[in-house]
């Protein structure tokens, strides 16, 4: 670690402690060149993958956009906010654990559909009809048959 006072690269860790939440480490350091002390923080950087749209463009994962998709599908449906929050958290965690830099938008849509299927069948069909671009009644029948199995 470079000393912020003199720029020397010769620094030593004197003390390390985790913060109260346990998600960061505080390190006290001493510069061997100028003998000054300073603090650094170490945290995990968890970045969700970029979403690759069907047209090839890329955009950052957006939790508000994900919530909006759930909100639209669940409009006037008896599903609590807590259940939606839990579903969004599961999707976000799944994306983080994949460890990929990029993921197709279609894969995110499938994760949303799986969560909606558990939460509310009507919302699942609503989302599927837009997501899969249903063209006629037969497309609806296919999805309803899929739910019944």
Protein Blocks (a to p, Z undefined) as FASTA:
>chain_A
ZZfklopabdcdfbdcddfkopaccdddddfklopacdddddddddddddddfkopacdd
dfklmmmmmmmmmgoiacdfklmmmmmmmmmmmmmmnopabdcfklmmmmmmmmmmmmom
klmmmmmmmmnopabfklmmmmmmmmmZZ
